Structures are given as structure tokens and as C-alpha cells.
Amino acid sequence: MSSGDFSGRFGLQGEAGVWPLSRYGLPAEYPIIRRARDYRLYDDKGRRYLDLYLDGGRAIMGHRPGHAAGALKNSLDRGLSAAYPAVEFSRLERALQELVPGYGVCRWYAGFERAVSAVMDWSGTEQSGEVPRLWDPASSPESAWDDRRSGGGQVSLSPRLASLWRPFLGAGTQAASEPPGALFPVLPLPGSGWLQPVLFCGPKAPEDTMQSGPPPSDPIPPFYAAAMSRAAYDLKTFLSDSEYTESYWSLFDHECWERRGPYLRINAALLARSGESGYAELVRKMLQRGVLLPPDPRIPAVIPARTSAGERKLLVSG
């Protein structure tokens, strides 16, 4: 497909190409990052980028984890690097239940795919070998989220069964009347894909297919739990930030974007006309402008909490 729709709207020129993936599972065009500060990335040539990918939302509070880094270091200094029982896990459970009330059972698993597999085992959902798409409250109603590029035929877990939990959106509007049985919190701890907590609130699948309770947690080194519990408490403070609100997010409103809270996705009609090749061209051209977009159009961009007027103009003007 042509990338003309994206190019015309954003004042971009160039031919759309095949999306190349690097050995990191990210677009080959992504720069080599030397350092990160707040919401900006700096490559090995010293060029700065405004980051709208933000590690899939894990860097919504910026790339420096603040108090979470101190909690991790403190645990390592106390030798808590082996996967033994420790008080850090009860603290993580308490922090998550305070962040998301109403979910009485907390588990943690060694990564996103393992967590999805555990929820499927719990619900009796047949596993086909592919990681299923998970409902994302930042996505369009007809969409589901997948953190990997995959082909057609992929199963989607019902939002009634499982959903991401995103800051400022929770599990989405459908959760107000019928909370999902399992929540996957997206916590502000960049690079934390090695640990995925899941909160369970009760049966959301036929009882004859379900286990008596969620699968037990995986053995995890306590320092991971210490960092994540600190990140959960930091997020509670961030949620009350008087400046990161609707009035600020609305500065990013534009016909090319669909926005839900602080999350942006490419307009569905534009994406349908231009396809993923058009989105790939958009990512390349925005990198030239100094803006890093998510590697996949199904993953929402995240509005950085601090931007300049010039940076905002890059996203809302041609």
C-alpha cells in the first residue's frame, strides 16, 4: 500500500518500504541509544529524540525509575538476588492491591508471555502456541493489544477475562460494569518485561473449565519485587499530578491521532488506507524529525509528561 495518506497529513515525502526488524525485535531504523533522561533519548551521535514509545508505557514517568532504582539497589546490597521467599513479595502484593482495589489475589510471573499462559491455564482457554492478544484500554474498541508482531488467526482473550491495566485509564470503560477476571498492570518501571504481575478478582470464565485458583507465582529474585512495589507507590503519586491531565493531553489532539487519556494511536481510517508499510514510513520520517514512535501501530504512543511547544508542533502539524 502507498504511504501517501500519512505522508500528506504529516508533510512527509518518500516511498514506503518493508518493515525491517533488528535482532532486538525493534525496527532497524531505531537509533542506538547511549543515554536516556526523562522523556528524551540520546543516540551515539548525540542526537536527541522525544520518546513516545516509552517502553510500551513502562516509562510513562520517564526513563529514570527514581525511587525504584534505590529500592532495587538496596535489595541487591542486602544480597537478595536469589529466588527465595522474602518480605518484598508481600510488599509488592500490598502495593498492587492499594493501586487497584478489588483484586484480592496477586501473582507474578517471569515475563508477559508466561503471565498470559498462566491466565489461559486458569481460565481453561485452549493454547494454540501463539501468545494471544490482550485487551488494551488505550486501543480502539475493536482492537486488542499484542506486544509482538504476529500473523492472522491469533486468538484474542475476551476483555471480560483479562485486560491490561493502564495508568489514567484502568482497564477501560467496560470494566466499570464488569471488571475483568485478571488484570496485567503496566507499571512505571522501564525494562521490567522480565516480571509481569497479574491481579485476579474472581471467575470470568465457565467454572467447569477453571482451576480452583490462579497458578502459583513463579520463583522471582526479591530485588525485582522491591523495585516494582516502589514503582507502584510512585505511580499513585504520579496519578495525582496536577499538570499531567486532560487539559495538557488535549494539546496533542489532531485528526491523525485517536486519543484516550494520555495515549495516542494513528487514526484507524488512515491506517486502513496506508497499511503497516505506511506506518513504517511514518516512523522513519518522524525519527528524522527527532520523534520516536512505537514500533507497531497496534501499540499506543504515550504522551510525555513534559514537552516543549516546538516538540508538540512536530506531532500536530504537517
Contacts in CASP RR format, 6 or more apart in sequence:
PFRMAT RR
TARGET T0000
AUTHOR 0000-0000-0000
METHOD contacts of the structure
MODEL  1
MSSGDFSGRFGLQGEAGVWPLSRYGLPAEYPIIRRARDYRLYDDKGRRYL
DLYLDGGRAIMGHRPGHAAGALKNSLDRGLSAAYPAVEFSRLERALQELV
PGYGVCRWYAGFERAVSAVMDWSGTEQSGEVPRLWDPASSPESAWDDRRS
GGGQVSLSPRLASLWRPFLGAGTQAASEPPGALFPVLPLPGSGWLQPVLF
CGPKAPEDTMQSGPPPSDPIPPFYAAAMSRAAYDLKTFLSDSEYTESYWS
LFDHECWERRGPYLRINAALLARSGESGYAELVRKMLQRGVLLPPDPRIP
AVIPARTSAGERKLLVSG
1 16 0 8 1.000
1 273 0 8 1.000
1 274 0 8 1.000
1 275 0 8 1.000
1 277 0 8 1.000
1 278 0 8 1.000
2 16 0 8 1.000
2 274 0 8 1.000
2 278 0 8 1.000
3 12 0 8 1.000
3 14 0 8 1.000
3 15 0 8 1.000
3 16 0 8 1.000
3 274 0 8 1.000
3 277 0 8 1.000
3 278 0 8 1.000
3 280 0 8 1.000
3 281 0 8 1.000
3 282 0 8 1.000
4 16 0 8 1.000
4 274 0 8 1.000
4 278 0 8 1.000
5 270 0 8 1.000
5 273 0 8 1.000
5 274 0 8 1.000
5 278 0 8 1.000
6 12 0 8 1.000
6 256 0 8 1.000
6 266 0 8 1.000
6 270 0 8 1.000
6 274 0 8 1.000
6 278 0 8 1.000
6 279 0 8 1.000
6 281 0 8 1.000
6 282 0 8 1.000
7 13 0 8 1.000
7 14 0 8 1.000
7 281 0 8 1.000
7 282 0 8 1.000
7 285 0 8 1.000
8 318 0 8 1.000
9 255 0 8 1.000
9 256 0 8 1.000
9 270 0 8 1.000
9 318 0 8 1.000
10 256 0 8 1.000
10 282 0 8 1.000
10 285 0 8 1.000
10 286 0 8 1.000
10 318 0 8 1.000
11 318 0 8 1.000
12 281 0 8 1.000
12 282 0 8 1.000
12 285 0 8 1.000
14 281 0 8 1.000
14 285 0 8 1.000
15 281 0 8 1.000
16 274 0 8 1.000
16 277 0 8 1.000
16 278 0 8 1.000
16 280 0 8 1.000
16 281 0 8 1.000
17 277 0 8 1.000
17 280 0 8 1.000
17 281 0 8 1.000
18 277 0 8 1.000
18 280 0 8 1.000
19 27 0 8 1.000
19 276 0 8 1.000
19 277 0 8 1.000
19 280 0 8 1.000
20 27 0 8 1.000
20 28 0 8 1.000
20 29 0 8 1.000
21 27 0 8 1.000
21 28 0 8 1.000
21 149 0 8 1.000
22 28 0 8 1.000
22 30 0 8 1.000
24 30 0 8 1.000
25 295 0 8 1.000
26 295 0 8 1.000
27 280 0 8 1.000
27 283 0 8 1.000
27 295 0 8 1.000
29 283 0 8 1.000
29 284 0 8 1.000
29 287 0 8 1.000
30 287 0 8 1.000
30 292 0 8 1.000
30 295 0 8 1.000
31 41 0 8 1.000
31 43 0 8 1.000
31 44 0 8 1.000
31 45 0 8 1.000
31 47 0 8 1.000
31 49 0 8 1.000
31 287 0 8 1.000
31 292 0 8 1.000
32 43 0 8 1.000
32 44 0 8 1.000
33 41 0 8 1.000
33 42 0 8 1.000
33 43 0 8 1.000
33 44 0 8 1.000
34 42 0 8 1.000
34 43 0 8 1.000
34 44 0 8 1.000
34 46 0 8 1.000
35 41 0 8 1.000
35 42 0 8 1.000
36 42 0 8 1.000
36 51 0 8 1.000
36 63 0 8 1.000
36 64 0 8 1.000
36 190 0 8 1.000
37 63 0 8 1.000
37 64 0 8 1.000
38 62 0 8 1.000
38 63 0 8 1.000
38 64 0 8 1.000
38 304 0 8 1.000
38 306 0 8 1.000
39 50 0 8 1.000
39 51 0 8 1.000
39 54 0 8 1.000
39 59 0 8 1.000
39 62 0 8 1.000
39 63 0 8 1.000
39 304 0 8 1.000
39 305 0 8 1.000
39 306 0 8 1.000
39 307 0 8 1.000
40 48 0 8 1.000
40 49 0 8 1.000
40 50 0 8 1.000
40 51 0 8 1.000
41 48 0 8 1.000
41 49 0 8 1.000
41 51 0 8 1.000
41 63 0 8 1.000
41 292 0 8 1.000
42 48 0 8 1.000
42 49 0 8 1.000
43 49 0 8 1.000
47 290 0 8 1.000
48 290 0 8 1.000
49 287 0 8 1.000
49 290 0 8 1.000
49 291 0 8 1.000
49 292 0 8 1.000
50 290 0 8 1.000
50 291 0 8 1.000
50 292 0 8 1.000
50 304 0 8 1.000
50 307 0 8 1.000
50 311 0 8 1.000
50 314 0 8 1.000
51 59 0 8 1.000
51 63 0 8 1.000
51 292 0 8 1.000
51 304 0 8 1.000
52 264 0 8 1.000
52 291 0 8 1.000
52 292 0 8 1.000
52 293 0 8 1.000
52 294 0 8 1.000
52 301 0 8 1.000
52 302 0 8 1.000
52 303 0 8 1.000
52 304 0 8 1.000
52 315 0 8 1.000
53 292 0 8 1.000
53 293 0 8 1.000
53 294 0 8 1.000
53 295 0 8 1.000
53 299 0 8 1.000
53 301 0 8 1.000
53 302 0 8 1.000
54 60 0 8 1.000
54 62 0 8 1.000
54 190 0 8 1.000
54 301 0 8 1.000
54 302 0 8 1.000
54 304 0 8 1.000
55 63 0 8 1.000
55 190 0 8 1.000
55 191 0 8 1.000
56 147 0 8 1.000
56 186 0 8 1.000
56 294 0 8 1.000
56 299 0 8 1.000
56 302 0 8 1.000
57 166 0 8 1.000
57 186 0 8 1.000
57 188 0 8 1.000
57 302 0 8 1.000
58 186 0 8 1.000
58 187 0 8 1.000
58 188 0 8 1.000
58 189 0 8 1.000
58 190 0 8 1.000
58 191 0 8 1.000
58 192 0 8 1.000
58 193 0 8 1.000
59 188 0 8 1.000
59 190 0 8 1.000
59 302 0 8 1.000
60 167 0 8 1.000
60 186 0 8 1.000
60 188 0 8 1.000
60 238 0 8 1.000
60 262 0 8 1.000
60 302 0 8 1.000
60 305 0 8 1.000
61 188 0 8 1.000
61 234 0 8 1.000
61 235 0 8 1.000
61 238 0 8 1.000
61 305 0 8 1.000
62 188 0 8 1.000
62 190 0 8 1.000
62 304 0 8 1.000
62 305 0 8 1.000
63 190 0 8 1.000
65 72 0 8 1.000
65 188 0 8 1.000
65 189 0 8 1.000
65 190 0 8 1.000
65 227 0 8 1.000
65 231 0 8 1.000
66 234 0 8 1.000
67 230 0 8 1.000
67 231 0 8 1.000
67 233 0 8 1.000
67 234 0 8 1.000
68 188 0 8 1.000
68 189 0 8 1.000
68 227 0 8 1.000
68 228 0 8 1.000
68 230 0 8 1.000
68 231 0 8 1.000
68 234 0 8 1.000
69 227 0 8 1.000
70 227 0 8 1.000
70 230 0 8 1.000
71 226 0 8 1.000
71 227 0 8 1.000
71 229 0 8 1.000
71 230 0 8 1.000
72 223 0 8 1.000
72 224 0 8 1.000
72 226 0 8 1.000
72 227 0 8 1.000
72 230 0 8 1.000
74 226 0 8 1.000
75 81 0 8 1.000
75 88 0 8 1.000
75 222 0 8 1.000
75 223 0 8 1.000
75 226 0 8 1.000
75 227 0 8 1.000
76 223 0 8 1.000
80 86 0 8 1.000
80 88 0 8 1.000
80 221 0 8 1.000
80 222 0 8 1.000
80 223 0 8 1.000
80 226 0 8 1.000
81 221 0 8 1.000
81 222 0 8 1.000
81 223 0 8 1.000
82 221 0 8 1.000
83 219 0 8 1.000
83 220 0 8 1.000
83 221 0 8 1.000
83 222 0 8 1.000
84 222 0 8 1.000
86 222 0 8 1.000
86 225 0 8 1.000
88 222 0 8 1.000
88 223 0 8 1.000
88 225 0 8 1.000
88 226 0 8 1.000
88 229 0 8 1.000
89 108 0 8 1.000
89 217 0 8 1.000
89 220 0 8 1.000
89 222 0 8 1.000
89 225 0 8 1.000
91 225 0 8 1.000
91 226 0 8 1.000
91 229 0 8 1.000
92 106 0 8 1.000
92 108 0 8 1.000
92 197 0 8 1.000
92 225 0 8 1.000
92 226 0 8 1.000
92 228 0 8 1.000
92 229 0 8 1.000
92 232 0 8 1.000
93 106 0 8 1.000
94 229 0 8 1.000
95 228 0 8 1.000
95 229 0 8 1.000
95 230 0 8 1.000
95 232 0 8 1.000
95 233 0 8 1.000
96 103 0 8 1.000
96 106 0 8 1.000
96 185 0 8 1.000
96 197 0 8 1.000
96 199 0 8 1.000
96 229 0 8 1.000
96 232 0 8 1.000
97 103 0 8 1.000
97 104 0 8 1.000
97 106 0 8 1.000
97 199 0 8 1.000
98 232 0 8 1.000
98 233 0 8 1.000
98 236 0 8 1.000
99 185 0 8 1.000
99 232 0 8 1.000
99 235 0 8 1.000
99 236 0 8 1.000
100 165 0 8 1.000
100 170 0 8 1.000
100 183 0 8 1.000
100 185 0 8 1.000
100 199 0 8 1.000
102 179 0 8 1.000
102 201 0 8 1.000
103 183 0 8 1.000
103 199 0 8 1.000
103 200 0 8 1.000
103 201 0 8 1.000
104 199 0 8 1.000
104 200 0 8 1.000
104 201 0 8 1.000
105 199 0 8 1.000
105 200 0 8 1.000
105 201 0 8 1.000
105 202 0 8 1.000
105 213 0 8 1.000
105 214 0 8 1.000
106 197 0 8 1.000
106 198 0 8 1.000
106 199 0 8 1.000
106 200 0 8 1.000
107 115 0 8 1.000
107 118 0 8 1.000
107 197 0 8 1.000
107 198 0 8 1.000
107 200 0 8 1.000
107 214 0 8 1.000
107 215 0 8 1.000
107 216 0 8 1.000
107 217 0 8 1.000
108 195 0 8 1.000
108 196 0 8 1.000
108 197 0 8 1.000
108 198 0 8 1.000
108 217 0 8 1.000
108 218 0 8 1.000
108 220 0 8 1.000
108 225 0 8 1.000
109 115 0 8 1.000
109 118 0 8 1.000
109 195 0 8 1.000
109 196 0 8 1.000
109 197 0 8 1.000
109 198 0 8 1.000
109 217 0 8 1.000
109 218 0 8 1.000
110 194 0 8 1.000
110 195 0 8 1.000
110 196 0 8 1.000
110 218 0 8 1.000
110 220 0 8 1.000
111 193 0 8 1.000
111 194 0 8 1.000
111 195 0 8 1.000
111 196 0 8 1.000
112 131 0 8 1.000
112 147 0 8 1.000
112 184 0 8 1.000
112 193 0 8 1.000
112 196 0 8 1.000
113 131 0 8 1.000
114 196 0 8 1.000
114 218 0 8 1.000
115 184 0 8 1.000
115 196 0 8 1.000
115 197 0 8 1.000
115 198 0 8 1.000
116 131 0 8 1.000
116 132 0 8 1.000
116 134 0 8 1.000
116 157 0 8 1.000
116 162 0 8 1.000
117 127 0 8 1.000
117 131 0 8 1.000
118 198 0 8 1.000
118 214 0 8 1.000
118 215 0 8 1.000
119 125 0 8 1.000
119 157 0 8 1.000
119 161 0 8 1.000
119 162 0 8 1.000
119 182 0 8 1.000
119 198 0 8 1.000
119 214 0 8 1.000
120 126 0 8 1.000
120 127 0 8 1.000
120 132 0 8 1.000
120 157 0 8 1.000
121 211 0 8 1.000
121 215 0 8 1.000
122 182 0 8 1.000
122 200 0 8 1.000
122 210 0 8 1.000
122 211 0 8 1.000
122 213 0 8 1.000
122 214 0 8 1.000
122 215 0 8 1.000
123 161 0 8 1.000
123 162 0 8 1.000
123 182 0 8 1.000
123 204 0 8 1.000
123 205 0 8 1.000
123 209 0 8 1.000
123 210 0 8 1.000
124 205 0 8 1.000
124 209 0 8 1.000
124 210 0 8 1.000
124 211 0 8 1.000
125 132 0 8 1.000
125 155 0 8 1.000
125 157 0 8 1.000
125 161 0 8 1.000
125 205 0 8 1.000
125 209 0 8 1.000
128 155 0 8 1.000
130 150 0 8 1.000
130 153 0 8 1.000
130 154 0 8 1.000
130 155 0 8 1.000
131 146 0 8 1.000
131 147 0 8 1.000
131 148 0 8 1.000
131 150 0 8 1.000
132 146 0 8 1.000
132 154 0 8 1.000
132 155 0 8 1.000
132 156 0 8 1.000
132 157 0 8 1.000
133 144 0 8 1.000
133 145 0 8 1.000
133 146 0 8 1.000
133 154 0 8 1.000
133 155 0 8 1.000
133 156 0 8 1.000
133 157 0 8 1.000
134 144 0 8 1.000
134 145 0 8 1.000
134 146 0 8 1.000
134 156 0 8 1.000
134 157 0 8 1.000
134 162 0 8 1.000
134 163 0 8 1.000
134 164 0 8 1.000
134 184 0 8 1.000
135 144 0 8 1.000
135 145 0 8 1.000
135 156 0 8 1.000
135 157 0 8 1.000
135 158 0 8 1.000
135 159 0 8 1.000
135 162 0 8 1.000
135 163 0 8 1.000
135 164 0 8 1.000
135 171 0 8 1.000
135 180 0 8 1.000
136 143 0 8 1.000
136 144 0 8 1.000
136 145 0 8 1.000
136 163 0 8 1.000
136 164 0 8 1.000
136 166 0 8 1.000
136 300 0 8 1.000
137 163 0 8 1.000
137 164 0 8 1.000
137 165 0 8 1.000
137 166 0 8 1.000
137 169 0 8 1.000
137 170 0 8 1.000
137 171 0 8 1.000
137 172 0 8 1.000
137 173 0 8 1.000
137 175 0 8 1.000
137 260 0 8 1.000
138 145 0 8 1.000
138 164 0 8 1.000
138 166 0 8 1.000
138 169 0 8 1.000
138 260 0 8 1.000
138 261 0 8 1.000
138 263 0 8 1.000
138 265 0 8 1.000
138 300 0 8 1.000
139 145 0 8 1.000
139 265 0 8 1.000
139 298 0 8 1.000
139 300 0 8 1.000
140 258 0 8 1.000
140 265 0 8 1.000
140 268 0 8 1.000
143 298 0 8 1.000
144 156 0 8 1.000
144 157 0 8 1.000
145 164 0 8 1.000
145 298 0 8 1.000
145 299 0 8 1.000
146 154 0 8 1.000
146 298 0 8 1.000
147 299 0 8 1.000
149 296 0 8 1.000
158 204 0 8 1.000
159 171 0 8 1.000
159 174 0 8 1.000
159 175 0 8 1.000
159 180 0 8 1.000
160 174 0 8 1.000
160 178 0 8 1.000
160 180 0 8 1.000
160 181 0 8 1.000
160 204 0 8 1.000
161 180 0 8 1.000
161 181 0 8 1.000
161 182 0 8 1.000
161 204 0 8 1.000
161 205 0 8 1.000
162 180 0 8 1.000
162 181 0 8 1.000
162 182 0 8 1.000
162 183 0 8 1.000
162 184 0 8 1.000
162 204 0 8 1.000
163 171 0 8 1.000
163 172 0 8 1.000
163 175 0 8 1.000
163 180 0 8 1.000
163 182 0 8 1.000
163 183 0 8 1.000
163 184 0 8 1.000
164 171 0 8 1.000
164 183 0 8 1.000
164 184 0 8 1.000
164 185 0 8 1.000
164 186 0 8 1.000
165 171 0 8 1.000
165 183 0 8 1.000
165 184 0 8 1.000
165 185 0 8 1.000
165 186 0 8 1.000
165 199 0 8 1.000
166 186 0 8 1.000
166 263 0 8 1.000
167 186 0 8 1.000
167 188 0 8 1.000
167 235 0 8 1.000
167 238 0 8 1.000
167 239 0 8 1.000
167 262 0 8 1.000
168 239 0 8 1.000
168 261 0 8 1.000
168 262 0 8 1.000
169 260 0 8 1.000
169 261 0 8 1.000
169 263 0 8 1.000
171 179 0 8 1.000
171 180 0 8 1.000
171 183 0 8 1.000
179 201 0 8 1.000
180 201 0 8 1.000
180 204 0 8 1.000
181 200 0 8 1.000
181 201 0 8 1.000
181 202 0 8 1.000
181 203 0 8 1.000
181 204 0 8 1.000
182 198 0 8 1.000
182 199 0 8 1.000
182 200 0 8 1.000
182 201 0 8 1.000
182 204 0 8 1.000
182 214 0 8 1.000
183 198 0 8 1.000
183 199 0 8 1.000
183 201 0 8 1.000
184 196 0 8 1.000
184 197 0 8 1.000
184 198 0 8 1.000
185 197 0 8 1.000
185 199 0 8 1.000
185 232 0 8 1.000
187 197 0 8 1.000
187 228 0 8 1.000
187 231 0 8 1.000
187 232 0 8 1.000
187 235 0 8 1.000
188 231 0 8 1.000
188 234 0 8 1.000
188 235 0 8 1.000
188 238 0 8 1.000
189 227 0 8 1.000
189 228 0 8 1.000
189 231 0 8 1.000
192 224 0 8 1.000
192 227 0 8 1.000
192 228 0 8 1.000
192 231 0 8 1.000
194 224 0 8 1.000
195 220 0 8 1.000
195 224 0 8 1.000
195 225 0 8 1.000
195 228 0 8 1.000
197 228 0 8 1.000
198 214 0 8 1.000
200 213 0 8 1.000
200 214 0 8 1.000
203 210 0 8 1.000
238 244 0 8 1.000
241 305 0 8 1.000
243 305 0 8 1.000
244 262 0 8 1.000
244 305 0 8 1.000
246 261 0 8 1.000
248 303 0 8 1.000
249 259 0 8 1.000
249 261 0 8 1.000
249 262 0 8 1.000
249 303 0 8 1.000
251 312 0 8 1.000
251 316 0 8 1.000
252 259 0 8 1.000
252 264 0 8 1.000
252 303 0 8 1.000
252 312 0 8 1.000
252 315 0 8 1.000
252 316 0 8 1.000
253 259 0 8 1.000
253 316 0 8 1.000
254 315 0 8 1.000
254 316 0 8 1.000
254 317 0 8 1.000
255 267 0 8 1.000
256 266 0 8 1.000
256 267 0 8 1.000
256 270 0 8 1.000
257 264 0 8 1.000
257 265 0 8 1.000
257 266 0 8 1.000
257 267 0 8 1.000
257 315 0 8 1.000
258 264 0 8 1.000
258 265 0 8 1.000
258 266 0 8 1.000
258 267 0 8 1.000
258 268 0 8 1.000
259 265 0 8 1.000
260 300 0 8 1.000
261 303 0 8 1.000
262 302 0 8 1.000
262 303 0 8 1.000
263 300 0 8 1.000
263 301 0 8 1.000
263 302 0 8 1.000
263 303 0 8 1.000
264 300 0 8 1.000
264 301 0 8 1.000
264 302 0 8 1.000
264 303 0 8 1.000
265 297 0 8 1.000
265 300 0 8 1.000
265 301 0 8 1.000
266 279 0 8 1.000
266 282 0 8 1.000
266 297 0 8 1.000
271 279 0 8 1.000
271 297 0 8 1.000
275 297 0 8 1.000
276 297 0 8 1.000
279 297 0 8 1.000
282 293 0 8 1.000
283 293 0 8 1.000
283 295 0 8 1.000
286 292 0 8 1.000
286 293 0 8 1.000
286 314 0 8 1.000
289 314 0 8 1.000
290 314 0 8 1.000
291 311 0 8 1.000
291 314 0 8 1.000
291 315 0 8 1.000
293 301 0 8 1.000
294 300 0 8 1.000
294 301 0 8 1.000
END
